[in-house]
Amino acid sequence: MTIEIIVETLSAEAFAEFGEVIETKQEPTVVINRGMCQRYSDLAQLSIDAQGELGISVFNAKAYALPLTLDYVERHPLGSQAFIPMHSEPFLVVVAKDVNGTPDTPKAFMSQTGQGVNYHRGVWHGVLTPLLQDGLFAVVDRIGPGENLEEHWFADRPIIYNRNNL
């Protein structure tokens, strides 16, 4: 039996158990540059082990189409990972709770313009998945020694649908 996953709208409340939505929906922390720039501080809880350092990388991801057959998810036990789009198109966010070392049934969210995500350490998640066109992303994550990537390949590959036309 194929598992069907319906895409939901990405919101801070719906995503809270997996990490943070990086967005500017609250009031700015401070206004700088003679009132010409608003700063929104501390939008995500970055976490790494003592052996690593935080790094910023740029990823150029190829576009996917929906419905999407989900082959695998991954997680990073030694550090959090933030995906921050450098474009205005939506991207698919896939996450799953951990059940005894393997992912539970995944959930899928559609980002909105101006949203990024930060996955907490050890959260099962999908790969960078831009939908309408290839996407450039800033990625903030742990750089350093040690095994910081675990993958889980699904035997019964779930299919993700955008039945809500998000």
C-alpha positions as CSV (number, residue, x, y, z in Angstrom):
1,M,0.0,0.0,0.0
2,T,1.4,3.4,-1.0
3,I,1.5,6.1,1.6
4,E,0.0,9.4,0.4
5,I,1.3,12.7,1.9
6,I,-0.7,15.9,1.4
7,V,1.2,19.1,1.4
8,E,0.3,21.6,4.1
9,T,1.1,25.3,4.4
10,L,4.3,25.9,6.2
11,S,3.7,27.8,9.5
12,A,5.7,28.2,12.7
13,E,3.1,26.4,14.7
14,A,2.8,23.3,12.4
15,F,6.6,23.0,12.1
16,A,7.6,23.7,15.8
17,E,8.4,20.1,16.7
18,F,10.9,19.8,13.9
19,G,12.6,23.2,14.1
20,E,11.9,26.9,13.3
21,V,10.4,28.7,10.3
22,I,12.8,31.5,9.5
23,E,10.6,34.5,8.6
24,T,9.9,38.1,9.5
25,K,6.3,37.9,10.8
26,Q,7.0,39.4,14.2
27,E,8.1,42.9,15.0
28,P,11.8,43.7,14.1
29,T,14.3,43.4,16.9
30,V,15.8,46.8,16.1
31,V,15.7,49.4,13.3
32,I,19.1,50.4,12.0
33,N,20.8,52.5,9.3
34,R,18.8,55.6,10.1
35,G,15.5,53.8,9.8
36,M,16.2,52.2,6.5
37,C,16.8,48.6,7.7
38,Q,14.9,46.3,10.1
39,R,16.8,43.6,11.9
40,Y,15.0,40.4,13.0
41,S,17.4,38.7,15.4
42,D,17.7,35.2,16.7
43,L,15.2,33.5,14.4
44,A,16.5,29.9,14.8
45,Q,18.2,27.8,17.5
46,L,21.5,26.8,15.8
47,S,23.1,23.8,17.5
48,I,26.4,21.9,16.9
49,D,28.6,19.5,18.8
50,A,31.9,20.7,20.3
51,Q,34.0,19.3,17.5
52,G,32.4,21.3,14.7
53,E,32.0,24.9,13.6
54,L,29.0,26.7,12.1
55,G,29.5,27.3,8.4
56,I,27.5,29.0,5.6
57,S,27.4,27.3,2.2
58,V,25.5,27.9,-1.0
59,F,23.6,25.1,-2.6
60,N,22.1,25.2,-6.2
61,A,19.3,22.6,-6.2
62,K,17.5,21.3,-9.3
63,A,13.7,21.7,-9.4
64,Y,11.3,18.8,-8.6
65,A,7.7,18.3,-9.7
66,L,4.7,17.2,-7.8
67,P,3.5,14.6,-7.2
68,L,6.8,13.5,-5.9
69,T,7.9,9.9,-4.9
70,L,9.9,10.2,-1.7
71,D,12.9,7.9,-1.9
72,Y,14.7,8.9,1.2
73,V,15.1,11.3,4.1
74,E,18.2,12.3,6.0
75,R,19.2,13.7,9.4
76,H,22.2,15.3,11.0
77,P,22.9,14.1,14.6
78,L,25.8,16.5,15.2
79,G,24.2,19.8,14.2
80,S,21.1,21.7,13.2
81,Q,20.7,22.7,9.5
82,A,19.0,25.8,8.1
83,F,17.8,26.2,4.5
84,I,17.4,29.8,3.5
85,P,16.2,30.4,-0.1
86,M,18.0,33.1,-2.1
87,H,15.0,33.2,-4.5
88,S,11.3,34.0,-4.1
89,E,9.8,30.7,-5.3
90,P,8.3,28.1,-2.9
91,F,10.1,25.0,-1.9
92,L,8.9,21.7,-0.4
93,V,9.8,21.0,3.2
94,V,9.6,17.3,4.2
95,V,10.1,16.2,7.8
96,A,9.4,13.1,9.9
97,K,9.4,12.3,13.6
98,D,11.9,9.7,14.8
99,V,10.6,6.4,16.0
100,N,13.3,4.2,17.5
101,G,16.0,5.4,15.0
102,T,13.8,5.4,11.9
103,P,11.5,8.0,10.5
104,D,7.7,7.9,11.1
105,T,5.3,8.8,8.2
106,P,6.7,12.0,6.7
107,K,4.9,15.4,6.7
108,A,5.2,17.8,3.8
109,F,4.9,21.6,3.9
110,M,4.9,24.3,1.2
111,S,7.0,27.3,2.0
112,Q,5.8,30.8,1.2
113,T,7.9,33.7,-0.2
114,G,10.2,34.9,2.6
115,Q,10.3,31.7,4.6
116,G,13.3,29.4,5.3
117,V,13.6,26.6,7.8
118,N,16.0,25.4,10.5
119,Y,15.9,21.7,11.3
120,H,16.9,20.8,14.8
121,R,19.7,18.3,15.4
122,G,18.6,14.7,14.5
123,V,15.3,15.6,12.7
124,W,14.6,13.5,9.7
125,H,14.1,15.7,6.7
126,G,14.0,15.7,2.9
127,V,16.6,17.2,0.6
128,L,16.4,20.7,-0.9
129,T,13.3,20.6,-3.1
130,P,12.6,23.7,-5.1
131,L,9.5,23.2,-7.2
132,L,8.9,25.8,-10.0
133,Q,12.5,26.3,-11.0
134,D,16.0,25.5,-9.8
135,G,16.8,27.2,-6.5
136,L,19.8,28.8,-4.8
137,F,19.9,28.3,-1.0
138,A,22.2,29.5,1.8
139,V,22.6,26.6,4.1
140,V,23.9,27.1,7.7
141,D,25.1,23.9,9.3
142,R,27.9,22.1,11.0
143,I,31.3,21.8,9.3
144,G,33.8,19.5,10.9
145,P,34.9,16.0,11.6
146,G,32.6,13.1,12.5
147,E,29.7,11.3,10.8
148,N,27.0,13.9,10.5
149,L,24.7,12.3,7.9
150,E,22.3,9.4,8.3
151,E,20.0,8.4,5.5
152,H,16.8,6.3,5.5
153,W,15.6,4.8,2.2
154,F,11.9,4.0,2.1
155,A,11.0,0.4,1.0
156,D,7.4,1.6,0.5
157,R,8.1,5.0,-1.1
158,P,5.5,7.6,0.0
159,I,4.0,9.9,-2.7
160,I,3.6,13.6,-1.9
161,Y,0.6,15.4,-3.5
162,N,-0.3,19.1,-3.6
163,R,-4.1,18.5,-3.4
164,N,-4.6,21.8,-1.6
165,N,-3.0,23.7,-4.5
166,L,-0.6,25.6,-2.2
